[in-house]
Amino acid sequence: MGYHNAPNTVNGTSYRYLDLTLYFTQYSCSANVAGDGIQSASVSDSAPYDGDTVTFTANIKAGATWHGWYSDAACTQLVSADQTYTTVAADLTLYAKATAAIGTGIYIKSGGTFAEAQTAYRKISGAWVKVTDAAGLKAEMRNMNLKAGN
């Protein structure tokens, strides 16, 4: 930025002091959580000035599936599929979306360590059916063990 202090053309004087007022556009940015798989969401600068860059960062829970940054709370308008998103400052509110992993709650021992089963089946009337209610299956398994032990 520069300025020139020209002498007054009427009486040939110049000013010793000059008051300058500079105006900058300041924006507001916020990062919000929109899914049960998000541990935290943040923005590098919540009040950036015009020309600055801001970075939106999301940390997801273990096993969660990342979906992206969205411009609406319903998460229908995808802005970026990257977990860390950098852009030029503007008035911007983004929503981080990730879904938590849905486990079966049933663990099997394999190679000396326990691992959660990805899917579980049970036999009903001679047919194998995928289990959708892990709590119900675990209760059933406990009852079967009690009956077998008696």
Secondary structure in CASP SS format (residue, H / E / C, confidence):
PFRMAT SS
TARGET T0000
AUTHOR 0000-0000-0000
METHOD secondary structure of the structure
MODEL  1
M C 1.00
G C 1.00
Y C 1.00
H C 1.00
N C 1.00
A C 1.00
P C 1.00
N C 1.00
T C 1.00
V C 1.00
N C 1.00
G C 1.00
T C 1.00
S C 1.00
Y C 1.00
R C 1.00
Y C 1.00
L C 1.00
D C 1.00
L C 1.00
T C 1.00
L C 1.00
Y C 1.00
F C 1.00
T C 1.00
Q E 1.00
Y C 1.00
S C 1.00
C E 1.00
S E 1.00
A E 1.00
N E 1.00
V E 1.00
A C 1.00
G C 1.00
D C 1.00
G C 1.00
I E 1.00
Q E 1.00
S E 1.00
A E 1.00
S E 1.00
V E 1.00
S C 1.00
D C 1.00
S C 1.00
A C 1.00
P C 1.00
Y E 1.00
D C 1.00
G C 1.00
D C 1.00
T E 1.00
V E 1.00
T E 1.00
F E 1.00
T E 1.00
A E 1.00
N E 1.00
I E 1.00
K C 1.00
A C 1.00
G C 1.00
A C 1.00
T E 1.00
W E 1.00
H E 1.00
G E 1.00
W E 1.00
Y E 1.00
S C 1.00
D C 1.00
A C 1.00
A C 1.00
C C 1.00
T C 1.00
Q C 1.00
L E 1.00
V E 1.00
S E 1.00
A C 1.00
D C 1.00
Q C 1.00
T E 1.00
Y E 1.00
T E 1.00
T E 1.00
V E 1.00
A C 1.00
A C 1.00
D C 1.00
L E 1.00
T E 1.00
L E 1.00
Y E 1.00
A E 1.00
K E 1.00
A E 1.00
T E 1.00
A C 1.00
A C 1.00
I C 1.00
G C 1.00
T C 1.00
G C 1.00
I C 1.00
Y E 1.00
I E 1.00
K E 1.00
S E 1.00
G C 1.00
G C 1.00
T E 1.00
F E 1.00
A E 1.00
E E 1.00
A C 1.00
Q C 1.00
T C 1.00
A C 1.00
Y E 1.00
R E 1.00
K E 1.00
I E 1.00
S C 1.00
G C 1.00
A E 1.00
W E 1.00
V E 1.00
K E 1.00
V C 1.00
T C 1.00
D C 1.00
A H 1.00
A H 1.00
G H 1.00
L H 1.00
K H 1.00
A H 1.00
E H 1.00
M H 1.00
R H 1.00
N H 1.00
M H 1.00
N H 1.00
L H 1.00
K H 1.00
A H 1.00
G H 1.00
N C 1.00
END
